[in-house]
Structures are given as structure tokens and as C-alpha cells.
């Protein structure tokens, strides 16, 4: 997926898209507990499903915060 170009010295030149892939891979492996192979398969199977999952997590966090605030008000 990530195939950076190299300059004359042999240094790798990464694009913005490459860096976005690094961030997605990091999130899958470190934050969601995927293995490297699992993250690779998840990226190949479809990035949309991963993005939807992340949006769901954000919504759940927001709803939990709202719930806790409502419980505080109830007291």
C-alpha cells in the first residue's frame, strides 16, 4: 500500500496519503488492538468500514458524556 519514492541519495519521500495510511495503521494496531496482518486486511477490505467504526466510537463517547451530565443533573 505504501510505496514511497526515493531520491538520489536513497531517502524515502512520503506523500500526504502515505502519512494518512501510517496514521490509520497506527490507530488500528495500537488503539484498536489489531495485528499488523489484521490491519492490512482491514485496510484492504474497505476503509469506509473503518471510518464508520471510528465515527461510531466518537458518537458513543459523546453520548456517554451526555449521559453522565444528565445523571449529575438528576442528583
HTML snippet that shows the backbone in 3Dmol.js (N, CA, C, O; Angstrom):
<script src="https://3Dmol.org/build/3Dmol-min.js"></script>
<div id="view" style="width:600px;height:400px;position:relative"></div>
<script>
const pdb = `
ATOM      1  N   UNK A   1       0.816  -1.190   0.000  1.00  0.00           N
ATOM      2  CA  UNK A   1       0.000   0.000   0.000  1.00  0.00           C
ATOM      3  C   UNK A   1       0.861   1.257   0.000  1.00  0.00           C
ATOM      4  O   UNK A   1       0.599   2.214  -0.728  1.00  0.00           O
ATOM      5  N   UNK A   2       1.886   1.228   0.827  1.00  0.00           N
ATOM      6  CA  UNK A   2       2.768   2.386   0.924  1.00  0.00           C
ATOM      7  C   UNK A   2       4.043   2.063   0.157  1.00  0.00           C
ATOM      8  O   UNK A   2       4.815   1.184   0.539  1.00  0.00           O
ATOM      9  N   UNK A   3       4.241   2.790  -0.923  1.00  0.00           N
ATOM     10  CA  UNK A   3       5.429   2.592  -1.735  1.00  0.00           C
ATOM     11  C   UNK A   3       6.057   3.960  -2.012  1.00  0.00           C
ATOM     12  O   UNK A   3       5.806   4.568  -3.053  1.00  0.00           O
ATOM     13  N   UNK A   4       6.871   4.436  -1.073  1.00  0.00           N
ATOM     14  CA  UNK A   4       7.442   5.773  -1.240  1.00  0.00           C
ATOM     15  C   UNK A   4       8.488   5.804  -2.351  1.00  0.00           C
ATOM     16  O   UNK A   4       9.166   4.816  -2.632  1.00  0.00           O
ATOM     17  N   UNK A   5       8.589   6.952  -2.958  1.00  0.00           N
ATOM     18  CA  UNK A   5       9.640   7.154  -3.961  1.00  0.00           C
ATOM     19  C   UNK A   5      10.928   7.469  -3.225  1.00  0.00           C
ATOM     20  O   UNK A   5      10.912   7.894  -2.070  1.00  0.00           O
ATOM     21  N   UNK A   6      12.035   7.257  -3.901  1.00  0.00           N
ATOM     22  CA  UNK A   6      13.331   7.552  -3.296  1.00  0.00           C
ATOM     23  C   UNK A   6      14.059   8.603  -4.122  1.00  0.00           C
ATOM     24  O   UNK A   6      13.952   8.637  -5.348  1.00  0.00           O
ATOM     25  N   UNK A   7      14.800   9.458  -3.428  1.00  0.00           N
ATOM     26  CA  UNK A   7      15.595  10.456  -4.134  1.00  0.00           C
ATOM     27  C   UNK A   7      16.950   9.851  -4.511  1.00  0.00           C
ATOM     28  O   UNK A   7      17.166   8.654  -4.324  1.00  0.00           O
ATOM     29  N   UNK A   8      17.843  10.653  -5.029  1.00  0.00           N
ATOM     30  CA  UNK A   8      19.137  10.144  -5.498  1.00  0.00           C
ATOM     31  C   UNK A   8      19.988   9.564  -4.377  1.00  0.00           C
ATOM     32  O   UNK A   8      20.794   8.661  -4.603  1.00  0.00           O
ATOM     33  N   UNK A   9      19.803  10.090  -3.155  1.00  0.00           N
ATOM     34  CA  UNK A   9      20.560   9.583  -2.012  1.00  0.00           C
ATOM     35  C   UNK A   9      19.962   8.288  -1.463  1.00  0.00           C
ATOM     36  O   UNK A   9      20.596   7.600  -0.662  1.00  0.00           O
ATOM     37  N   UNK A  10      18.757   7.960  -1.887  1.00  0.00           N
ATOM     38  CA  UNK A  10      18.103   6.762  -1.391  1.00  0.00           C
ATOM     39  C   UNK A  10      17.138   7.034  -0.252  1.00  0.00           C
ATOM     40  O   UNK A  10      16.573   6.103   0.320  1.00  0.00           O
ATOM     41  N   UNK A  11      16.945   8.307   0.083  1.00  0.00           N
ATOM     42  CA  UNK A  11      15.992   8.658   1.134  1.00  0.00           C
ATOM     43  C   UNK A  11      14.571   8.475   0.619  1.00  0.00           C
ATOM     44  O   UNK A  11      14.269   8.792  -0.531  1.00  0.00           O
ATOM     45  N   UNK A  12      13.713   7.965   1.476  1.00  0.00           N
ATOM     46  CA  UNK A  12      12.312   7.766   1.092  1.00  0.00           C
ATOM     47  C   UNK A  12      11.558   9.089   1.164  1.00  0.00           C
ATOM     48  O   UNK A  12      11.739   9.876   2.093  1.00  0.00           O
ATOM     49  N   UNK A  13      10.714   9.316   0.169  1.00  0.00           N
ATOM     50  CA  UNK A  13       9.892  10.516   0.122  1.00  0.00           C
ATOM     51  C   UNK A  13       8.429  10.099   0.242  1.00  0.00           C
ATOM     52  O   UNK A  13       7.866   9.493  -0.670  1.00  0.00           O
ATOM     53  N   UNK A  14       7.825  10.432   1.377  1.00  0.00           N
ATOM     54  CA  UNK A  14       6.450  10.033   1.637  1.00  0.00           C
ATOM     55  C   UNK A  14       5.489  11.142   1.239  1.00  0.00           C
ATOM     56  O   UNK A  14       5.791  12.325   1.397  1.00  0.00           O
ATOM     57  N   UNK A  15       4.330  10.752   0.722  1.00  0.00           N
ATOM     58  CA  UNK A  15       3.297  11.705   0.357  1.00  0.00           C
ATOM     59  C   UNK A  15       2.345  11.879   1.552  1.00  0.00           C
ATOM     60  O   UNK A  15       2.435  11.163   2.549  1.00  0.00           O
ATOM     61  N   UNK A  16       1.451  12.831   1.423  1.00  0.00           N
ATOM     62  CA  UNK A  16       0.449  13.050   2.467  1.00  0.00           C
ATOM     63  C   UNK A  16      -0.426  11.809   2.624  1.00  0.00           C
ATOM     64  O   UNK A  16      -0.797  11.442   3.739  1.00  0.00           O
ATOM     65  N   UNK A  17      -0.748  11.176   1.521  1.00  0.00           N
ATOM     66  CA  UNK A  17      -1.566   9.962   1.561  1.00  0.00           C
ATOM     67  C   UNK A  17      -0.845   8.845   2.309  1.00  0.00           C
ATOM     68  O   UNK A  17      -1.469   8.097   3.062  1.00  0.00           O
ATOM     69  N   UNK A  18       0.476   8.729   2.102  1.00  0.00           N
ATOM     70  CA  UNK A  18       1.268   7.731   2.829  1.00  0.00           C
ATOM     71  C   UNK A  18       1.183   7.970   4.335  1.00  0.00           C
ATOM     72  O   UNK A  18       1.033   7.027   5.112  1.00  0.00           O
ATOM     73  N   UNK A  19       1.279   9.222   4.737  1.00  0.00           N
ATOM     74  CA  UNK A  19       1.225   9.570   6.159  1.00  0.00           C
ATOM     75  C   UNK A  19      -0.156   9.257   6.728  1.00  0.00           C
ATOM     76  O   UNK A  19      -0.270   8.818   7.873  1.00  0.00           O
ATOM     77  N   UNK A  20      -1.209   9.480   5.931  1.00  0.00           N
ATOM     78  CA  UNK A  20      -2.558   9.126   6.382  1.00  0.00           C
ATOM     79  C   UNK A  20      -2.662   7.615   6.603  1.00  0.00           C
ATOM     80  O   UNK A  20      -3.299   7.173   7.559  1.00  0.00           O
ATOM     81  N   UNK A  21      -2.042   6.822   5.726  1.00  0.00           N
ATOM     82  CA  UNK A  21      -2.028   5.367   5.908  1.00  0.00           C
ATOM     83  C   UNK A  21      -1.294   4.992   7.192  1.00  0.00           C
ATOM     84  O   UNK A  21      -1.742   4.119   7.935  1.00  0.00           O
ATOM     85  N   UNK A  22      -0.160   5.656   7.453  1.00  0.00           N
ATOM     86  CA  UNK A  22       0.571   5.397   8.689  1.00  0.00           C
ATOM     87  C   UNK A  22      -0.315   5.660   9.905  1.00  0.00           C
ATOM     88  O   UNK A  22      -0.334   4.874  10.851  1.00  0.00           O
ATOM     89  N   UNK A  23      -1.041   6.764   9.870  1.00  0.00           N
ATOM     90  CA  UNK A  23      -1.920   7.105  10.988  1.00  0.00           C
ATOM     91  C   UNK A  23      -3.029   6.070  11.161  1.00  0.00           C
ATOM     92  O   UNK A  23      -3.357   5.696  12.287  1.00  0.00           O
ATOM     93  N   UNK A  24      -3.609   5.605  10.053  1.00  0.00           N
ATOM     94  CA  UNK A  24      -4.662   4.593  10.126  1.00  0.00           C
ATOM     95  C   UNK A  24      -4.110   3.278  10.669  1.00  0.00           C
ATOM     96  O   UNK A  24      -4.745   2.625  11.497  1.00  0.00           O
ATOM     97  N   UNK A  25      -2.934   2.898  10.203  1.00  0.00           N
ATOM     98  CA  UNK A  25      -2.308   1.663  10.666  1.00  0.00           C
ATOM     99  C   UNK A  25      -1.997   1.769  12.158  1.00  0.00           C
ATOM    100  O   UNK A  25      -2.243   0.826  12.911  1.00  0.00           O
ATOM    101  N   UNK A  26      -1.460   2.901  12.585  1.00  0.00           N
ATOM    102  CA  UNK A  26      -1.156   3.110  13.999  1.00  0.00           C
ATOM    103  C   UNK A  26      -2.420   2.990  14.840  1.00  0.00           C
ATOM    104  O   UNK A  26      -2.426   2.327  15.877  1.00  0.00           O
ATOM    105  N   UNK A  27      -3.485   3.633  14.386  1.00  0.00           N
ATOM    106  CA  UNK A  27      -4.743   3.593  15.125  1.00  0.00           C
ATOM    107  C   UNK A  27      -5.273   2.164  15.238  1.00  0.00           C
ATOM    108  O   UNK A  27      -5.718   1.746  16.307  1.00  0.00           O
ATOM    109  N   UNK A  28      -5.225   1.424  14.145  1.00  0.00           N
ATOM    110  CA  UNK A  28      -5.713   0.052  14.170  1.00  0.00           C
ATOM    111  C   UNK A  28      -4.878  -0.836  15.088  1.00  0.00           C
ATOM    112  O   UNK A  28      -5.426  -1.636  15.846  1.00  0.00           O
ATOM    113  N   UNK A  29      -3.559  -0.697  15.022  1.00  0.00           N
ATOM    114  CA  UNK A  29      -2.678  -1.589  15.766  1.00  0.00           C
ATOM    115  C   UNK A  29      -2.584  -1.189  17.238  1.00  0.00           C
ATOM    116  O   UNK A  29      -2.769  -2.030  18.118  1.00  0.00           O
ATOM    117  N   UNK A  30      -2.305   0.061  17.510  1.00  0.00           N
ATOM    118  CA  UNK A  30      -2.049   0.486  18.887  1.00  0.00           C
ATOM    119  C   UNK A  30      -3.315   0.772  19.676  1.00  0.00           C
ATOM    120  O   UNK A  30      -3.386   0.460  20.864  1.00  0.00           O
ATOM    121  N   UNK A  31      -4.312   1.361  19.032  1.00  0.00           N
ATOM    122  CA  UNK A  31      -5.501   1.775  19.761  1.00  0.00           C
ATOM    123  C   UNK A  31      -6.614   0.730  19.729  1.00  0.00           C
ATOM    124  O   UNK A  31      -7.361   0.586  20.697  1.00  0.00           O
ATOM    125  N   UNK A  32      -6.725   0.000  18.615  1.00  0.00           N
ATOM    126  CA  UNK A  32      -7.818  -0.960  18.497  1.00  0.00           C
ATOM    127  C   UNK A  32      -7.366  -2.404  18.665  1.00  0.00           C
ATOM    128  O   UNK A  32      -8.197  -3.312  18.678  1.00  0.00           O
ATOM    129  N   UNK A  33      -6.062  -2.631  18.795  1.00  0.00           N
ATOM    130  CA  UNK A  33      -5.558  -3.960  19.105  1.00  0.00           C
ATOM    131  C   UNK A  33      -5.425  -4.917  17.932  1.00  0.00           C
ATOM    132  O   UNK A  33      -5.323  -6.125  18.142  1.00  0.00           O
ATOM    133  N   UNK A  34      -5.422  -4.420  16.718  1.00  0.00           N
ATOM    134  CA  UNK A  34      -5.233  -5.282  15.556  1.00  0.00           C
ATOM    135  C   UNK A  34      -3.778  -5.732  15.482  1.00  0.00           C
ATOM    136  O   UNK A  34      -2.882  -5.067  16.003  1.00  0.00           O
ATOM    137  N   UNK A  35      -3.556  -6.864  14.830  1.00  0.00           N
ATOM    138  CA  UNK A  35      -2.190  -7.246  14.470  1.00  0.00           C
ATOM    139  C   UNK A  35      -1.865  -6.520  13.167  1.00  0.00           C
ATOM    140  O   UNK A  35      -2.746  -5.934  12.538  1.00  0.00           O
ATOM    141  N   UNK A  36      -0.606  -6.565  12.771  1.00  0.00           N
ATOM    142  CA  UNK A  36      -0.238  -5.909  11.507  1.00  0.00           C
ATOM    143  C   UNK A  36      -0.961  -6.555  10.330  1.00  0.00           C
ATOM    144  O   UNK A  36      -1.418  -5.863   9.420  1.00  0.00           O
ATOM    145  N   UNK A  37      -1.063  -7.898  10.350  1.00  0.00           N
ATOM    146  CA  UNK A  37      -1.791  -8.589   9.283  1.00  0.00           C
ATOM    147  C   UNK A  37      -3.270  -8.224   9.310  1.00  0.00           C
ATOM    148  O   UNK A  37      -3.887  -8.025   8.264  1.00  0.00           O
ATOM    149  N   UNK A  38      -3.831  -8.137  10.511  1.00  0.00           N
ATOM    150  CA  UNK A  38      -5.239  -7.772  10.647  1.00  0.00           C
ATOM    151  C   UNK A  38      -5.503  -6.357  10.153  1.00  0.00           C
ATOM    152  O   UNK A  38      -6.520  -6.097   9.510  1.00  0.00           O
ATOM    153  N   UNK A  39      -4.591  -5.447  10.455  1.00  0.00           N
ATOM    154  CA  UNK A  39      -4.739  -4.067   9.993  1.00  0.00           C
ATOM    155  C   UNK A  39      -4.637  -4.002   8.471  1.00  0.00           C
ATOM    156  O   UNK A  39      -5.364  -3.252   7.820  1.00  0.00           O
ATOM    157  N   UNK A  40      -3.731  -4.793   7.919  1.00  0.00           N
ATOM    158  CA  UNK A  40      -3.580  -4.835   6.459  1.00  0.00           C
ATOM    159  C   UNK A  40      -4.859  -5.336   5.799  1.00  0.00           C
ATOM    160  O   UNK A  40      -5.315  -4.774   4.804  1.00  0.00           O
ATOM    161  N   UNK A  41      -5.431  -6.393   6.360  1.00  0.00           N
ATOM    162  CA  UNK A  41      -6.677  -6.936   5.815  1.00  0.00           C
ATOM    163  C   UNK A  41      -7.823  -5.934   5.968  1.00  0.00           C
ATOM    164  O   UNK A  41      -8.650  -5.783   5.068  1.00  0.00           O
ATOM    165  N   UNK A  42      -7.864  -5.252   7.113  1.00  0.00           N
ATOM    166  CA  UNK A  42      -8.926  -4.273   7.348  1.00  0.00           C
ATOM    167  C   UNK A  42      -8.821  -3.118   6.355  1.00  0.00           C
ATOM    168  O   UNK A  42      -9.836  -2.640   5.848  1.00  0.00           O
ATOM    169  N   UNK A  43      -7.611  -2.675   6.078  1.00  0.00           N
ATOM    170  CA  UNK A  43      -7.430  -1.594   5.109  1.00  0.00           C
ATOM    171  C   UNK A  43      -7.794  -2.053   3.705  1.00  0.00           C
ATOM    172  O   UNK A  43      -8.377  -1.291   2.933  1.00  0.00           O
ATOM    173  N   UNK A  44      -7.457  -3.282   3.373  1.00  0.00           N
ATOM    174  CA  UNK A  44      -7.793  -3.801   2.045  1.00  0.00           C
ATOM    175  C   UNK A  44      -9.289  -4.028   1.888  1.00  0.00           C
ATOM    176  O   UNK A  44      -9.848  -3.790   0.818  1.00  0.00           O
ATOM    177  N   UNK A  45      -9.945  -4.494   2.967  1.00  0.00           N
ATOM    178  CA  UNK A  45     -11.369  -4.820   2.865  1.00  0.00           C
ATOM    179  C   UNK A  45     -12.229  -3.583   2.694  1.00  0.00           C
ATOM    180  O   UNK A  45     -13.336  -3.662   2.162  1.00  0.00           O
ATOM    181  N   UNK A  46     -11.744  -2.481   3.127  1.00  0.00           N
ATOM    182  CA  UNK A  46     -12.508  -1.258   2.913  1.00  0.00           C
ATOM    183  C   UNK A  46     -12.257  -0.230   3.985  1.00  0.00           C
ATOM    184  O   UNK A  46     -12.479  -0.476   5.170  1.00  0.00           O
ATOM    185  N   UNK A  47     -11.799   0.908   3.565  1.00  0.00           N
ATOM    186  CA  UNK A  47     -11.515   1.974   4.507  1.00  0.00           C
ATOM    187  C   UNK A  47     -12.800   2.595   5.035  1.00  0.00           C
ATOM    188  O   UNK A  47     -12.808   3.167   6.125  1.00  0.00           O
ATOM    189  N   UNK A  48     -13.877   2.488   4.283  1.00  0.00           N
ATOM    190  CA  UNK A  48     -15.123   3.101   4.715  1.00  0.00           C
ATOM    191  C   UNK A  48     -15.621   2.463   6.000  1.00  0.00           C
ATOM    192  O   UNK A  48     -16.091   3.160   6.900  1.00  0.00           O
ATOM    193  N   UNK A  49     -15.520   1.144   6.092  1.00  0.00           N
ATOM    194  CA  UNK A  49     -15.994   0.476   7.300  1.00  0.00           C
ATOM    195  C   UNK A  49     -15.172   0.897   8.512  1.00  0.00           C
ATOM    196  O   UNK A  49     -15.712   1.018   9.611  1.00  0.00           O
ATOM    197  N   UNK A  50     -13.886   1.120   8.329  1.00  0.00           N
ATOM    198  CA  UNK A  50     -13.030   1.585   9.421  1.00  0.00           C
ATOM    199  C   UNK A  50     -13.426   2.997   9.835  1.00  0.00           C
ATOM    200  O   UNK A  50     -13.515   3.302  11.025  1.00  0.00           O
ATOM    201  N   UNK A  51     -13.660   3.848   8.855  1.00  0.00           N
ATOM    202  CA  UNK A  51     -14.065   5.214   9.157  1.00  0.00           C
ATOM    203  C   UNK A  51     -15.411   5.219   9.878  1.00  0.00           C
ATOM    204  O   UNK A  51     -15.606   5.991  10.817  1.00  0.00           O
ATOM    205  N   UNK A  52     -16.337   4.368   9.448  1.00  0.00           N
ATOM    206  CA  UNK A  52     -17.637   4.283  10.113  1.00  0.00           C
ATOM    207  C   UNK A  52     -17.470   3.823  11.550  1.00  0.00           C
ATOM    208  O   UNK A  52     -18.136   4.338  12.448  1.00  0.00           O
ATOM    209  N   UNK A  53     -16.600   2.872  11.773  1.00  0.00           N
ATOM    210  CA  UNK A  53     -16.343   2.402  13.129  1.00  0.00           C
ATOM    211  C   UNK A  53     -15.786   3.494  14.010  1.00  0.00           C
ATOM    212  O   UNK A  53     -16.165   3.603  15.176  1.00  0.00           O
ATOM    213  N   UNK A  54     -14.891   4.307  13.471  1.00  0.00           N
ATOM    214  CA  UNK A  54     -14.324   5.412  14.237  1.00  0.00           C
ATOM    215  C   UNK A  54     -15.391   6.447  14.556  1.00  0.00           C
ATOM    216  O   UNK A  54     -15.407   6.997  15.657  1.00  0.00           O
ATOM    217  N   UNK A  55     -16.276   6.717  13.616  1.00  0.00           N
ATOM    218  CA  UNK A  55     -17.345   7.674  13.854  1.00  0.00           C
ATOM    219  C   UNK A  55     -18.284   7.147  14.930  1.00  0.00           C
ATOM    220  O   UNK A  55     -18.762   7.912  15.767  1.00  0.00           O
ATOM    221  N   UNK A  56     -18.547   5.853  14.911  1.00  0.00           N
ATOM    222  CA  UNK A  56     -19.394   5.258  15.938  1.00  0.00           C
ATOM    223  C   UNK A  56     -18.769   5.409  17.321  1.00  0.00           C
ATOM    224  O   UNK A  56     -19.465   5.703  18.294  1.00  0.00           O
ATOM    225  N   UNK A  57     -17.463   5.209  17.406  1.00  0.00           N
ATOM    226  CA  UNK A  57     -16.779   5.361  18.691  1.00  0.00           C
ATOM    227  C   UNK A  57     -16.883   6.795  19.195  1.00  0.00           C
ATOM    228  O   UNK A  57     -17.097   7.019  20.387  1.00  0.00           O
ATOM    229  N   UNK A  58     -16.735   7.753  18.312  1.00  0.00           N
ATOM    230  CA  UNK A  58     -16.836   9.156  18.694  1.00  0.00           C
ATOM    231  C   UNK A  58     -18.244   9.465  19.185  1.00  0.00           C
ATOM    232  O   UNK A  58     -18.416  10.150  20.193  1.00  0.00           O
ATOM    233  N   UNK A  59     -19.246   8.965  18.480  1.00  0.00           N
ATOM    234  CA  UNK A  59     -20.631   9.192  18.893  1.00  0.00           C
ATOM    235  C   UNK A  59     -20.924   8.547  20.242  1.00  0.00           C
ATOM    236  O   UNK A  59     -21.608   9.137  21.078  1.00  0.00           O
ATOM    237  N   UNK A  60     -20.417   7.351  20.455  1.00  0.00           N
ATOM    238  CA  UNK A  60     -20.628   6.672  21.729  1.00  0.00           C
ATOM    239  C   UNK A  60     -19.995   7.466  22.867  1.00  0.00           C
ATOM    240  O   UNK A  60     -20.596   7.613  23.931  1.00  0.00           O
ATOM    241  N   UNK A  61     -18.790   7.975  22.647  1.00  0.00           N
ATOM    242  CA  UNK A  61     -18.136   8.789  23.669  1.00  0.00           C
ATOM    243  C   UNK A  61     -18.962  10.026  23.996  1.00  0.00           C
ATOM    244  O   UNK A  61     -19.141  10.367  25.165  1.00  0.00           O
ATOM    245  N   UNK A  62     -19.464  10.697  22.965  1.00  0.00           N
ATOM    246  CA  UNK A  62     -20.280  11.887  23.189  1.00  0.00           C
ATOM    247  C   UNK A  62     -21.549  11.549  23.960  1.00  0.00           C
ATOM    248  O   UNK A  62     -21.932  12.271  24.881  1.00  0.00           O
ATOM    249  N   UNK A  63     -22.197  10.456  23.586  1.00  0.00           N
ATOM    250  CA  UNK A  63     -23.420  10.055  24.268  1.00  0.00           C
ATOM    251  C   UNK A  63     -23.156   9.691  25.727  1.00  0.00           C
ATOM    252  O   UNK A  63     -23.971   9.991  26.600  1.00  0.00           O
ATOM    253  N   UNK A  64     -22.024   9.047  25.993  1.00  0.00           N
ATOM    254  CA  UNK A  64     -21.688   8.705  27.374  1.00  0.00           C
ATOM    255  C   UNK A  64     -21.450   9.956  28.208  1.00  0.00           C
ATOM    256  O   UNK A  64     -21.835  10.003  29.376  1.00  0.00           O
ATOM    257  N   UNK A  65     -20.820  10.965  27.623  1.00  0.00           N
ATOM    258  CA  UNK A  65     -20.608  12.226  28.337  1.00  0.00           C
ATOM    259  C   UNK A  65     -21.938  12.909  28.631  1.00  0.00           C
ATOM    260  O   UNK A  65     -22.140  13.440  29.723  1.00  0.00           O
ATOM    261  N   UNK A  66     -22.840  12.897  27.662  1.00  0.00           N
ATOM    262  CA  UNK A  66     -24.156  13.494  27.854  1.00  0.00           C
ATOM    263  C   UNK A  66     -24.908  12.747  28.953  1.00  0.00           C
ATOM    264  O   UNK A  66     -25.564  13.362  29.793  1.00  0.00           O
ATOM    265  N   UNK A  67     -24.810  11.430  28.943  1.00  0.00           N
ATOM    266  CA  UNK A  67     -25.482  10.616  29.946  1.00  0.00           C
ATOM    267  C   UNK A  67     -24.964  10.947  31.344  1.00  0.00           C
ATOM    268  O   UNK A  67     -25.747  11.093  32.283  1.00  0.00           O
ATOM    269  N   UNK A  68     -23.647  11.065  31.477  1.00  0.00           N
ATOM    270  CA  UNK A  68     -23.078  11.369  32.789  1.00  0.00           C
ATOM    271  C   UNK A  68     -23.510  12.755  33.270  1.00  0.00           C
ATOM    272  O   UNK A  68     -23.779  12.940  34.457  1.00  0.00           O
ATOM    273  N   UNK A  69     -23.577  13.724  32.364  1.00  0.00           N
ATOM    274  CA  UNK A  69     -24.024  15.068  32.740  1.00  0.00           C
ATOM    275  C   UNK A  69     -25.485  15.043  33.181  1.00  0.00           C
ATOM    276  O   UNK A  69     -25.851  15.708  34.149  1.00  0.00           O
ATOM    277  N   UNK A  70     -26.324  14.276  32.473  1.00  0.00           N
ATOM    278  CA  UNK A  70     -27.734  14.169  32.835  1.00  0.00           C
ATOM    279  C   UNK A  70     -27.896  13.501  34.200  1.00  0.00           C
ATOM    280  O   UNK A  70     -28.751  13.896  34.993  1.00  0.00           O
ATOM    281  N   UNK A  71     -27.075  12.491  34.468  1.00  0.00           N
ATOM    282  CA  UNK A  71     -27.132  11.836  35.776  1.00  0.00           C
ATOM    283  C   UNK A  71     -26.707  12.781  36.893  1.00  0.00           C
ATOM    284  O   UNK A  71     -27.259  12.729  37.993  1.00  0.00           O
ATOM    285  N   UNK A  72     -25.736  13.638  36.620  1.00  0.00           N
ATOM    286  CA  UNK A  72     -25.312  14.631  37.597  1.00  0.00           C
ATOM    287  C   UNK A  72     -26.438  15.624  37.877  1.00  0.00           C
ATOM    288  O   UNK A  72     -26.669  16.004  39.025  1.00  0.00           O
ATOM    289  N   UNK A  73     -27.130  16.039  36.829  1.00  0.00           N
ATOM    290  CA  UNK A  73     -28.244  16.977  36.998  1.00  0.00           C
ATOM    291  C   UNK A  73     -29.395  16.347  37.766  1.00  0.00           C
ATOM    292  O   UNK A  73     -30.108  17.026  38.504  1.00  0.00           O
ATOM    293  N   UNK A  74     -29.568  15.059  37.589  1.00  0.00           N
ATOM    294  CA  UNK A  74     -30.665  14.348  38.250  1.00  0.00           C
ATOM    295  C   UNK A  74     -30.468  14.317  39.754  1.00  0.00           C
ATOM    296  O   UNK A  74     -31.439  14.329  40.511  1.00  0.00           O
ATOM    297  N   UNK A  75     -29.209  14.278  40.193  1.00  0.00           N
ATOM    298  CA  UNK A  75     -28.902  14.200  41.629  1.00  0.00           C
ATOM    299  C   UNK A  75     -29.246  15.456  42.305  1.00  0.00           C
ATOM    300  O   UNK A  75     -29.057  15.578  43.515  1.00  0.00           O
TER     301      UNK A  75
END
`;
const viewer = $3Dmol.createViewer("view");
viewer.addModel(pdb, "pdb");
viewer.setStyle({}, {cartoon: {color: "spectrum"}});
viewer.zoomTo();
viewer.render();
</script>
